[in-house]
Amino acid sequence: MADAAIPKFSNDNGDSEMFIAVREFECTGASAPHDHPHVYLDMGGEDEIICPYCSTRYRFKA
């Protein structure tokens, strides 16, 4: 969908993991100016994924 917004998550608290309700999203690291390159992550059929830049573990929780 061209008009669907992709959710963005930042980890300003430096938590080791975050629970989110989507499987496709954009990780920004922390808020600017402390962000990392913004990466799109897709869990697919899995329930978790780790950002390759900031090592935050994102866990799916509906």
mmCIF file as Biopython writes it, N, C-alpha, C and O atoms, coordinates in Angstrom:
data_model
#
loop_
_atom_site.group_PDB
_atom_site.id
_atom_site.type_symbol
_atom_site.label_atom_id
_atom_site.label_alt_id
_atom_site.label_comp_id
_atom_site.label_asym_id
_atom_site.label_entity_id
_atom_site.label_seq_id
_atom_site.pdbx_PDB_ins_code
_atom_site.Cartn_x
_atom_site.Cartn_y
_atom_site.Cartn_z
_atom_site.occupancy
_atom_site.B_iso_or_equiv
_atom_site.auth_seq_id
_atom_site.auth_asym_id
_atom_site.pdbx_PDB_model_num
ATOM 1   N N  . MET A ? 1  ? 0.827  -1.182  0.000  1.0 0.0 1  A 1 
ATOM 2   C CA . MET A ? 1  ? 0.000  0.000   0.000  1.0 0.0 1  A 1 
ATOM 3   C C  . MET A ? 1  ? 0.868  1.241   0.000  1.0 0.0 1  A 1 
ATOM 4   O O  . MET A ? 1  ? 1.694  1.425   0.895  1.0 0.0 1  A 1 
ATOM 5   N N  . ALA A ? 2  ? 0.697  2.055   -0.950 1.0 0.0 2  A 1 
ATOM 6   C CA . ALA A ? 2  ? 1.515  3.254   -1.077 1.0 0.0 2  A 1 
ATOM 7   C C  . ALA A ? 2  ? 1.170  4.303   -0.035 1.0 0.0 2  A 1 
ATOM 8   O O  . ALA A ? 2  ? 2.032  5.096   0.348  1.0 0.0 2  A 1 
ATOM 9   N N  . ASP A ? 3  ? -0.071 4.325   0.432  1.0 0.0 3  A 1 
ATOM 10  C CA . ASP A ? 3  ? -0.460 5.363   1.372  1.0 0.0 3  A 1 
ATOM 11  C C  . ASP A ? 3  ? -0.389 4.918   2.835  1.0 0.0 3  A 1 
ATOM 12  O O  . ASP A ? 3  ? -0.720 5.699   3.726  1.0 0.0 3  A 1 
ATOM 13  N N  . ALA A ? 4  ? 0.033  3.690   3.098  1.0 0.0 4  A 1 
ATOM 14  C CA . ALA A ? 4  ? 0.145  3.190   4.469  1.0 0.0 4  A 1 
ATOM 15  C C  . ALA A ? 4  ? 1.459  3.666   5.085  1.0 0.0 4  A 1 
ATOM 16  O O  . ALA A ? 4  ? 2.527  3.499   4.497  1.0 0.0 4  A 1 
ATOM 17  N N  . ALA A ? 5  ? 1.370  4.248   6.253  1.0 0.0 5  A 1 
ATOM 18  C CA . ALA A ? 5  ? 2.555  4.726   6.956  1.0 0.0 5  A 1 
ATOM 19  C C  . ALA A ? 5  ? 3.231  3.559   7.670  1.0 0.0 5  A 1 
ATOM 20  O O  . ALA A ? 5  ? 2.565  2.711   8.264  1.0 0.0 5  A 1 
ATOM 21  N N  . ILE A ? 6  ? 4.539  3.526   7.604  1.0 0.0 6  A 1 
ATOM 22  C CA . ILE A ? 6  ? 5.303  2.499   8.297  1.0 0.0 6  A 1 
ATOM 23  C C  . ILE A ? 6  ? 5.637  3.035   9.684  1.0 0.0 6  A 1 
ATOM 24  O O  . ILE A ? 6  ? 6.213  4.116   9.801  1.0 0.0 6  A 1 
ATOM 25  N N  . PRO A ? 7  ? 5.284  2.295   10.740 1.0 0.0 7  A 1 
ATOM 26  C CA . PRO A ? 7  ? 5.571  2.767   12.092 1.0 0.0 7  A 1 
ATOM 27  C C  . PRO A ? 7  ? 7.071  2.897   12.332 1.0 0.0 7  A 1 
ATOM 28  O O  . PRO A ? 7  ? 7.860  2.093   11.835 1.0 0.0 7  A 1 
ATOM 29  N N  . LYS A ? 8  ? 7.458  3.917   13.098 1.0 0.0 8  A 1 
ATOM 30  C CA . LYS A ? 8  ? 8.855  4.136   13.457 1.0 0.0 8  A 1 
ATOM 31  C C  . LYS A ? 8  ? 8.994  3.990   14.961 1.0 0.0 8  A 1 
ATOM 32  O O  . LYS A ? 8  ? 8.157  4.475   15.723 1.0 0.0 8  A 1 
ATOM 33  N N  . PHE A ? 9  ? 10.052 3.322   15.382 1.0 0.0 9  A 1 
ATOM 34  C CA . PHE A ? 9  ? 10.319 3.151   16.798 1.0 0.0 9  A 1 
ATOM 35  C C  . PHE A ? 9  ? 11.727 3.639   17.112 1.0 0.0 9  A 1 
ATOM 36  O O  . PHE A ? 9  ? 12.668 3.398   16.356 1.0 0.0 9  A 1 
ATOM 37  N N  . SER A ? 10 ? 11.850 4.326   18.236 1.0 0.0 10 A 1 
ATOM 38  C CA . SER A ? 10 ? 13.158 4.746   18.731 1.0 0.0 10 A 1 
ATOM 39  C C  . SER A ? 10 ? 13.283 4.264   20.162 1.0 0.0 10 A 1 
ATOM 40  O O  . SER A ? 10 ? 12.294 4.164   20.888 1.0 0.0 10 A 1 
ATOM 41  N N  . ASN A ? 11 ? 14.501 3.968   20.555 1.0 0.0 11 A 1 
ATOM 42  C CA . ASN A ? 11 ? 14.770 3.418   21.877 1.0 0.0 11 A 1 
ATOM 43  C C  . ASN A ? 11 ? 15.555 4.441   22.690 1.0 0.0 11 A 1 
ATOM 44  O O  . ASN A ? 11 ? 16.738 4.245   22.968 1.0 0.0 11 A 1 
ATOM 45  N N  . ASP A ? 12 ? 14.902 5.523   23.067 1.0 0.0 12 A 1 
ATOM 46  C CA . ASP A ? 12 ? 15.568 6.592   23.810 1.0 0.0 12 A 1 
ATOM 47  C C  . ASP A ? 12 ? 16.010 6.158   25.211 1.0 0.0 12 A 1 
ATOM 48  O O  . ASP A ? 12 ? 16.949 6.730   25.765 1.0 0.0 12 A 1 
ATOM 49  N N  . ASN A ? 13 ? 15.345 5.159   25.784 1.0 0.0 13 A 1 
ATOM 50  C CA . ASN A ? 13 ? 15.694 4.696   27.134 1.0 0.0 13 A 1 
ATOM 51  C C  . ASN A ? 13 ? 16.847 3.696   27.132 1.0 0.0 13 A 1 
ATOM 52  O O  . ASN A ? 13 ? 17.395 3.380   28.188 1.0 0.0 13 A 1 
ATOM 53  N N  . GLY A ? 14 ? 17.217 3.201   25.963 1.0 0.0 14 A 1 
ATOM 54  C CA . GLY A ? 14 ? 18.293 2.218   25.880 1.0 0.0 14 A 1 
ATOM 55  C C  . GLY A ? 14 ? 17.895 0.848   26.410 1.0 0.0 14 A 1 
ATOM 56  O O  . GLY A ? 14 ? 18.740 0.088   26.882 1.0 0.0 14 A 1 
ATOM 57  N N  . ASP A ? 15 ? 16.595 0.532   26.329 1.0 0.0 15 A 1 
ATOM 58  C CA . ASP A ? 15 ? 16.113 -0.771  26.792 1.0 0.0 15 A 1 
ATOM 59  C C  . ASP A ? 15 ? 16.684 -1.882  25.915 1.0 0.0 15 A 1 
ATOM 60  O O  . ASP A ? 15 ? 16.934 -1.677  24.728 1.0 0.0 15 A 1 
ATOM 61  N N  . SER A ? 16 ? 16.887 -3.049  26.500 1.0 0.0 16 A 1 
ATOM 62  C CA . SER A ? 16 ? 17.430 -4.161  25.722 1.0 0.0 16 A 1 
ATOM 63  C C  . SER A ? 16 ? 16.372 -4.771  24.806 1.0 0.0 16 A 1 
ATOM 64  O O  . SER A ? 16 ? 16.710 -5.347  23.772 1.0 0.0 16 A 1 
ATOM 65  N N  . GLU A ? 17 ? 15.081 -4.650  25.178 1.0 0.0 17 A 1 
ATOM 66  C CA . GLU A ? 17 ? 14.025 -5.144  24.312 1.0 0.0 17 A 1 
ATOM 67  C C  . GLU A ? 17 ? 12.789 -4.265  24.426 1.0 0.0 17 A 1 
ATOM 68  O O  . GLU A ? 17 ? 12.553 -3.602  25.436 1.0 0.0 17 A 1 
ATOM 69  N N  . MET A ? 18 ? 12.010 -4.286  23.350 1.0 0.0 18 A 1 
ATOM 70  C CA . MET A ? 18 ? 10.773 -3.516  23.294 1.0 0.0 18 A 1 
ATOM 71  C C  . MET A ? 18 ? 9.680  -4.413  22.734 1.0 0.0 18 A 1 
ATOM 72  O O  . MET A ? 18 ? 9.908  -5.175  21.794 1.0 0.0 18 A 1 
ATOM 73  N N  . PHE A ? 19 ? 8.497  -4.315  23.318 1.0 0.0 19 A 1 
ATOM 74  C CA . PHE A ? 19 ? 7.337  -5.051  22.824 1.0 0.0 19 A 1 
ATOM 75  C C  . PHE A ? 19 ? 6.531  -4.121  21.919 1.0 0.0 19 A 1 
ATOM 76  O O  . PHE A ? 19 ? 6.199  -3.000  22.303 1.0 0.0 19 A 1 
ATOM 77  N N  . ILE A ? 20 ? 6.223  -4.600  20.715 1.0 0.0 20 A 1 
ATOM 78  C CA . ILE A ? 20 ? 5.493  -3.788  19.742 1.0 0.0 20 A 1 
ATOM 79  C C  . ILE A ? 20 ? 4.371  -4.619  19.136 1.0 0.0 20 A 1 
ATOM 80  O O  . ILE A ? 20 ? 4.416  -5.849  19.178 1.0 0.0 20 A 1 
ATOM 81  N N  . ALA A ? 21 ? 3.369  -3.958  18.573 1.0 0.0 21 A 1 
ATOM 82  C CA . ALA A ? 21 ? 2.185  -4.642  18.050 1.0 0.0 21 A 1 
ATOM 83  C C  . ALA A ? 21 ? 2.175  -4.757  16.523 1.0 0.0 21 A 1 
ATOM 84  O O  . ALA A ? 21 ? 1.130  -5.011  15.925 1.0 0.0 21 A 1 
ATOM 85  N N  . VAL A ? 22 ? 3.334  -4.572  15.901 1.0 0.0 22 A 1 
ATOM 86  C CA . VAL A ? 22 ? 3.455  -4.717  14.445 1.0 0.0 22 A 1 
ATOM 87  C C  . VAL A ? 22 ? 4.666  -5.587  14.137 1.0 0.0 22 A 1 
ATOM 88  O O  . VAL A ? 22 ? 5.573  -5.709  14.960 1.0 0.0 22 A 1 
ATOM 89  N N  . ARG A ? 23 ? 4.680  -6.189  12.953 1.0 0.0 23 A 1 
ATOM 90  C CA . ARG A ? 23 ? 5.811  -7.032  12.556 1.0 0.0 23 A 1 
ATOM 91  C C  . ARG A ? 23 ? 6.720  -6.352  11.532 1.0 0.0 23 A 1 
ATOM 92  O O  . ARG A ? 23 ? 7.842  -6.803  11.303 1.0 0.0 23 A 1 
ATOM 93  N N  . GLU A ? 24 ? 6.241  -5.273  10.917 1.0 0.0 24 A 1 
ATOM 94  C CA . GLU A ? 24 ? 7.045  -4.509  9.955  1.0 0.0 24 A 1 
ATOM 95  C C  . GLU A ? 24 ? 7.119  -3.075  10.458 1.0 0.0 24 A 1 
ATOM 96  O O  . GLU A ? 24 ? 6.097  -2.465  10.771 1.0 0.0 24 A 1 
ATOM 97  N N  . PHE A ? 25 ? 8.338  -2.538  10.536 1.0 0.0 25 A 1 
ATOM 98  C CA . PHE A ? 25 ? 8.520  -1.216  11.117 1.0 0.0 25 A 1 
ATOM 99  C C  . PHE A ? 25 ? 9.895  -0.665  10.761 1.0 0.0 25 A 1 
ATOM 100 O O  . PHE A ? 25 ? 10.700 -1.333  10.111 1.0 0.0 25 A 1 
ATOM 101 N N  . GLU A ? 26 ? 10.143 0.546   11.192 1.0 0.0 26 A 1 
ATOM 102 C CA . GLU A ? 26 ? 11.421 1.203   10.975 1.0 0.0 26 A 1 
ATOM 103 C C  . GLU A ? 26 ? 12.061 1.480   12.339 1.0 0.0 26 A 1 
ATOM 104 O O  . GLU A ? 26 ? 11.425 2.064   13.216 1.0 0.0 26 A 1 
ATOM 105 N N  . CYS A ? 27 ? 13.298 1.068   12.514 1.0 0.0 27 A 1 
ATOM 106 C CA . CYS A ? 27 ? 14.043 1.357   13.742 1.0 0.0 27 A 1 
ATOM 107 C C  . CYS A ? 27 ? 14.940 2.557   13.467 1.0 0.0 27 A 1 
ATOM 108 O O  . CYS A ? 27 ? 15.673 2.586   12.478 1.0 0.0 27 A 1 
ATOM 109 N N  . THR A ? 28 ? 14.873 3.540   14.349 1.0 0.0 28 A 1 
ATOM 110 C CA . THR A ? 28 ? 15.701 4.743   14.197 1.0 0.0 28 A 1 
ATOM 111 C C  . THR A ? 28 ? 16.799 4.814   15.253 1.0 0.0 28 A 1 
ATOM 112 O O  . THR A ? 28 ? 17.581 5.765   15.267 1.0 0.0 28 A 1 
ATOM 113 N N  . GLY A ? 29 ? 16.868 3.825   16.132 1.0 0.0 29 A 1 
ATOM 114 C CA . GLY A ? 29 ? 17.848 3.851   17.215 1.0 0.0 29 A 1 
ATOM 115 C C  . GLY A ? 29 ? 17.317 4.698   18.345 1.0 0.0 29 A 1 
ATOM 116 O O  . GLY A ? 29 ? 16.518 4.223   19.152 1.0 0.0 29 A 1 
ATOM 117 N N  . ALA A ? 30 ? 17.742 5.929   18.417 1.0 0.0 30 A 1 
ATOM 118 C CA . ALA A ? 30 ? 17.240 6.902   19.390 1.0 0.0 30 A 1 
ATOM 119 C C  . ALA A ? 30 ? 16.767 8.120   18.604 1.0 0.0 30 A 1 
ATOM 120 O O  . ALA A ? 30 ? 16.912 8.185   17.384 1.0 0.0 30 A 1 
ATOM 121 N N  . SER A ? 31 ? 16.213 9.061   19.310 1.0 0.0 31 A 1 
ATOM 122 C CA . SER A ? 31 ? 15.769 10.291  18.647 1.0 0.0 31 A 1 
ATOM 123 C C  . SER A ? 31 ? 16.981 11.081  18.160 1.0 0.0 31 A 1 
ATOM 124 O O  . SER A ? 31 ? 18.065 11.000  18.738 1.0 0.0 31 A 1 
ATOM 125 N N  . ALA A ? 32 ? 16.780 11.836  17.100 1.0 0.0 32 A 1 
ATOM 126 C CA . ALA A ? 32 ? 17.860 12.673  16.550 1.0 0.0 32 A 1 
ATOM 127 C C  . ALA A ? 32 ? 18.325 13.649  17.632 1.0 0.0 32 A 1 
ATOM 128 O O  . ALA A ? 32 ? 17.489 14.127  18.399 1.0 0.0 32 A 1 
ATOM 129 N N  . PRO A ? 33 ? 19.557 13.951  17.724 1.0 0.0 33 A 1 
ATOM 130 C CA . PRO A ? 33 ? 20.644 13.640  16.798 1.0 0.0 33 A 1 
ATOM 131 C C  . PRO A ? 33 ? 21.391 12.356  17.127 1.0 0.0 33 A 1 
ATOM 132 O O  . PRO A ? 33 ? 22.466 12.115  16.577 1.0 0.0 33 A 1 
ATOM 133 N N  . HIS A ? 34 ? 20.849 11.534  18.006 1.0 0.0 34 A 1 
ATOM 134 C CA . HIS A ? 34 ? 21.533 10.306  18.439 1.0 0.0 34 A 1 
ATOM 135 C C  . HIS A ? 34 ? 21.023 9.066   17.720 1.0 0.0 34 A 1 
ATOM 136 O O  . HIS A ? 34 ? 21.219 7.948   18.195 1.0 0.0 34 A 1 
ATOM 137 N N  . ASP A ? 35 ? 20.372 9.256   16.581 1.0 0.0 35 A 1 
ATOM 138 C CA . ASP A ? 35 ? 19.826 8.137   15.839 1.0 0.0 35 A 1 
ATOM 139 C C  . ASP A ? 35 ? 20.906 7.434   15.026 1.0 0.0 35 A 1 
ATOM 140 O O  . ASP A ? 35 ? 22.005 7.954   14.837 1.0 0.0 35 A 1 
ATOM 141 N N  . HIS A ? 36 ? 20.563 6.237   14.550 1.0 0.0 36 A 1 
ATOM 142 C CA . HIS A ? 36 ? 21.447 5.511   13.633 1.0 0.0 36 A 1 
ATOM 143 C C  . HIS A ? 36 ? 20.760 5.498   12.268 1.0 0.0 36 A 1 
ATOM 144 O O  . HIS A ? 36 ? 19.626 5.963   12.158 1.0 0.0 36 A 1 
ATOM 145 N N  . PRO A ? 37 ? 21.406 4.986   11.237 1.0 0.0 37 A 1 
ATOM 146 C CA . PRO A ? 37 ? 20.714 4.906   9.947  1.0 0.0 37 A 1 
ATOM 147 C C  . PRO A ? 37 ? 19.378 4.194   10.128 1.0 0.0 37 A 1 
ATOM 148 O O  . PRO A ? 37 ? 19.314 3.131   10.746 1.0 0.0 37 A 1 
ATOM 149 N N  . HIS A ? 38 ? 18.328 4.773   9.596  1.0 0.0 38 A 1 
ATOM 150 C CA . HIS A ? 38 ? 16.997 4.207   9.767  1.0 0.0 38 A 1 
ATOM 151 C C  . HIS A ? 38 ? 16.867 2.947   8.917  1.0 0.0 38 A 1 
ATOM 152 O O  . HIS A ? 38 ? 17.087 2.975   7.706  1.0 0.0 38 A 1 
ATOM 153 N N  . VAL A ? 39 ? 16.507 1.844   9.568  1.0 0.0 39 A 1 
ATOM 154 C CA . VAL A ? 39 ? 16.419 0.558   8.878  1.0 0.0 39 A 1 
ATOM 155 C C  . VAL A ? 39 ? 15.007 0.004   8.989  1.0 0.0 39 A 1 
ATOM 156 O O  . VAL A ? 39 ? 14.357 0.123   10.027 1.0 0.0 39 A 1 
ATOM 157 N N  . TYR A ? 40 ? 14.548 -0.599  7.910  1.0 0.0 40 A 1 
ATOM 158 C CA . TYR A ? 40 ? 13.243 -1.250  7.885  1.0 0.0 40 A 1 
ATOM 159 C C  . TYR A ? 40 ? 13.438 -2.705  8.290  1.0 0.0 40 A 1 
ATOM 160 O O  . TYR A ? 40 ? 14.263 -3.418  7.720  1.0 0.0 40 A 1 
ATOM 161 N N  . LEU A ? 41 ? 12.676 -3.125  9.269  1.0 0.0 41 A 1 
ATOM 162 C CA . LEU A ? 41 ? 12.783 -4.492  9.770  1.0 0.0 41 A 1 
ATOM 163 C C  . LEU A ? 41 ? 11.443 -5.198  9.577  1.0 0.0 41 A 1 
ATOM 164 O O  . LEU A ? 41 ? 10.382 -4.598  9.749  1.0 0.0 41 A 1 
ATOM 165 N N  . ASP A ? 42 ? 11.506 -6.464  9.222  1.0 0.0 42 A 1 
ATOM 166 C CA . ASP A ? 42 ? 10.320 -7.274  8.976  1.0 0.0 42 A 1 
ATOM 167 C C  . ASP A ? 42 ? 10.502 -8.610  9.683  1.0 0.0 42 A 1 
ATOM 168 O O  . ASP A ? 42 ? 11.392 -9.383  9.329  1.0 0.0 42 A 1 
ATOM 169 N N  . MET A ? 43 ? 9.668  -8.888  10.678 1.0 0.0 43 A 1 
ATOM 170 C CA . MET A ? 43 ? 9.762  -10.133 11.435 1.0 0.0 43 A 1 
ATOM 171 C C  . MET A ? 43 ? 9.277  -11.334 10.636 1.0 0.0 43 A 1 
ATOM 172 O O  . MET A ? 43 ? 9.592  -12.474 10.976 1.0 0.0 43 A 1 
ATOM 173 N N  . GLY A ? 44 ? 8.513  -11.086 9.578  1.0 0.0 44 A 1 
ATOM 174 C CA . GLY A ? 44 ? 7.949  -12.201 8.825  1.0 0.0 44 A 1 
ATOM 175 C C  . GLY A ? 44 ? 7.040  -13.011 9.736  1.0 0.0 44 A 1 
ATOM 176 O O  . GLY A ? 44 ? 6.136  -12.450 10.354 1.0 0.0 44 A 1 
ATOM 177 N N  . GLY A ? 45 ? 7.258  -14.308 9.831  1.0 0.0 45 A 1 
ATOM 178 C CA . GLY A ? 45 ? 6.458  -15.180 10.684 1.0 0.0 45 A 1 
ATOM 179 C C  . GLY A ? 45 ? 7.013  -15.341 12.080 1.0 0.0 45 A 1 
ATOM 180 O O  . GLY A ? 45 ? 6.433  -16.049 12.904 1.0 0.0 45 A 1 
ATOM 181 N N  . GLU A ? 46 ? 8.125  -14.694 12.355 1.0 0.0 46 A 1 
ATOM 182 C CA . GLU A ? 46 ? 8.752  -14.810 13.677 1.0 0.0 46 A 1 
ATOM 183 C C  . GLU A ? 46 ? 8.106  -13.841 14.671 1.0 0.0 46 A 1 
ATOM 184 O O  . GLU A ? 46 ? 7.332  -12.966 14.283 1.0 0.0 46 A 1 
ATOM 185 N N  . ASP A ? 47 ? 8.427  -14.006 15.934 1.0 0.0 47 A 1 
ATOM 186 C CA . ASP A ? 47 ? 7.885  -13.144 16.976 1.0 0.0 47 A 1 
ATOM 187 C C  . ASP A ? 47 ? 8.893  -12.144 17.513 1.0 0.0 47 A 1 
ATOM 188 O O  . ASP A ? 47 ? 8.573  -11.369 18.414 1.0 0.0 47 A 1 
ATOM 189 N N  . GLU A ? 48 ? 10.112 -12.148 16.973 1.0 0.0 48 A 1 
ATOM 190 C CA . GLU A ? 48 ? 11.108 -11.179 17.415 1.0 0.0 48 A 1 
ATOM 191 C C  . GLU A ? 48 ? 12.159 -10.956 16.341 1.0 0.0 48 A 1 
ATOM 192 O O  . GLU A ? 48 ? 12.352 -11.779 15.447 1.0 0.0 48 A 1 
ATOM 193 N N  . ILE A ? 49 ? 12.838 -9.809  16.458 1.0 0.0 49 A 1 
ATOM 194 C CA . ILE A ? 49 ? 13.925 -9.466  15.544 1.0 0.0 49 A 1 
ATOM 195 C C  . ILE A ? 49 ? 14.858 -8.514  16.283 1.0 0.0 49 A 1 
ATOM 196 O O  . ILE A ? 49 ? 14.415 -7.746  17.137 1.0 0.0 49 A 1 
ATOM 197 N N  . ILE A ? 50 ? 16.141 -8.563  15.959 1.0 0.0 50 A 1 
ATOM 198 C CA . ILE A ? 50 ? 17.131 -7.693  16.585 1.0 0.0 50 A 1 
ATOM 199 C C  . ILE A ? 50 ? 17.635 -6.702  15.551 1.0 0.0 50 A 1 
ATOM 200 O O  . ILE A ? 50 ? 18.013 -7.084  14.443 1.0 0.0 50 A 1 
ATOM 201 N N  . CYS A ? 51 ? 17.639 -5.433  15.915 1.0 0.0 51 A 1 
ATOM 202 C CA . CYS A ? 51 ? 18.149 -4.403  15.012 1.0 0.0 51 A 1 
ATOM 203 C C  . CYS A ? 51 ? 19.652 -4.581  14.856 1.0 0.0 51 A 1 
ATOM 204 O O  . CYS A ? 51 ? 20.363 -4.690  15.854 1.0 0.0 51 A 1 
ATOM 205 N N  . PRO A ? 52 ? 20.151 -4.613  13.623 1.0 0.0 52 A 1 
ATOM 206 C CA . PRO A ? 52 ? 21.587 -4.803  13.407 1.0 0.0 52 A 1 
ATOM 207 C C  . PRO A ? 52 ? 22.435 -3.599  13.810 1.0 0.0 52 A 1 
ATOM 208 O O  . PRO A ? 52 ? 23.653 -3.732  13.928 1.0 0.0 52 A 1 
ATOM 209 N N  . TYR A ? 53 ? 21.842 -2.449  14.021 1.0 0.0 53 A 1 
ATOM 210 C CA . TYR A ? 53 ? 22.603 -1.252  14.405 1.0 0.0 53 A 1 
ATOM 211 C C  . TYR A ? 53 ? 22.658 -1.047  15.909 1.0 0.0 53 A 1 
ATOM 212 O O  . TYR A ? 53 ? 23.738 -0.853  16.467 1.0 0.0 53 A 1 
ATOM 213 N N  . CYS A ? 54 ? 21.500 -1.086  16.577 1.0 0.0 54 A 1 
ATOM 214 C CA . CYS A ? 54 ? 21.473 -0.746  18.004 1.0 0.0 54 A 1 
ATOM 215 C C  . CYS A ? 54 ? 21.276 -1.962  18.907 1.0 0.0 54 A 1 
ATOM 216 O O  . CYS A ? 54 ? 21.315 -1.836  20.131 1.0 0.0 54 A 1 
ATOM 217 N N  . SER A ? 55 ? 21.068 -3.122  18.323 1.0 0.0 55 A 1 
ATOM 218 C CA . SER A ? 55 ? 20.886 -4.386  19.047 1.0 0.0 55 A 1 
ATOM 219 C C  . SER A ? 55 ? 19.639 -4.433  19.919 1.0 0.0 55 A 1 
ATOM 220 O O  . SER A ? 55 ? 19.541 -5.280  20.807 1.0 0.0 55 A 1 
ATOM 221 N N  . THR A ? 56 ? 18.689 -3.541  19.683 1.0 0.0 56 A 1 
ATOM 222 C CA . THR A ? 56 ? 17.418 -3.630  20.399 1.0 0.0 56 A 1 
ATOM 223 C C  . THR A ? 56 ? 16.666 -4.844  19.893 1.0 0.0 56 A 1 
ATOM 224 O O  . THR A ? 56 ? 16.536 -5.052  18.687 1.0 0.0 56 A 1 
ATOM 225 N N  . ARG A ? 57 ? 16.169 -5.647  20.830 1.0 0.0 57 A 1 
ATOM 226 C CA . ARG A ? 57 ? 15.355 -6.812  20.464 1.0 0.0 57 A 1 
ATOM 227 C C  . ARG A ? 57 ? 13.897 -6.352  20.464 1.0 0.0 57 A 1 
ATOM 228 O O  . ARG A ? 57 ? 13.374 -5.916  21.490 1.0 0.0 57 A 1 
ATOM 229 N N  . TYR A ? 58 ? 13.253 -6.455  19.310 1.0 0.0 58 A 1 
ATOM 230 C CA . TYR A ? 58 ? 11.850 -6.108  19.188 1.0 0.0 58 A 1 
ATOM 231 C C  . TYR A ? 58 ? 11.050 -7.400  19.245 1.0 0.0 58 A 1 
ATOM 232 O O  . TYR A ? 58 ? 11.332 -8.348  18.511 1.0 0.0 58 A 1 
ATOM 233 N N  . ARG A ? 59 ? 10.047 -7.432  20.123 1.0 0.0 59 A 1 
ATOM 234 C CA . ARG A ? 59 ? 9.212  -8.613  20.278 1.0 0.0 59 A 1 
ATOM 235 C C  . ARG A ? 59 ? 7.771  -8.264  19.950 1.0 0.0 59 A 1 
ATOM 236 O O  . ARG A ? 59 ? 7.230  -7.267  20.427 1.0 0.0 59 A 1 
ATOM 237 N N  . PHE A ? 60 ? 7.163  -9.107  19.128 1.0 0.0 60 A 1 
ATOM 238 C CA . PHE A ? 60 ? 5.778  -8.896  18.741 1.0 0.0 60 A 1 
ATOM 239 C C  . PHE A ? 60 ? 4.858  -9.291  19.873 1.0 0.0 60 A 1 
ATOM 240 O O  . PHE A ? 60 ? 4.973  -10.381 20.433 1.0 0.0 60 A 1 
ATOM 241 N N  . LYS A ? 61 ? 3.936  -8.389  20.207 1.0 0.0 61 A 1 
ATOM 242 C CA . LYS A ? 61 ? 2.910  -8.651  21.215 1.0 0.0 61 A 1 
ATOM 243 C C  . LYS A ? 61 ? 1.658  -7.943  20.775 1.0 0.0 61 A 1 
ATOM 244 O O  . LYS A ? 61 ? 1.571  -6.716  20.829 1.0 0.0 61 A 1 
ATOM 245 N N  . ALA A ? 62 ? 0.677  -8.724  20.334 1.0 0.0 62 A 1 
ATOM 246 C CA . ALA A ? 62 ? -0.576 -8.155  19.825 1.0 0.0 62 A 1 
ATOM 247 C C  . ALA A ? 62 ? -1.377 -7.465  20.907 1.0 0.0 62 A 1 
ATOM 248 O O  . ALA A ? 62 ? -2.455 -6.936  20.634 1.0 0.0 62 A 1 
#
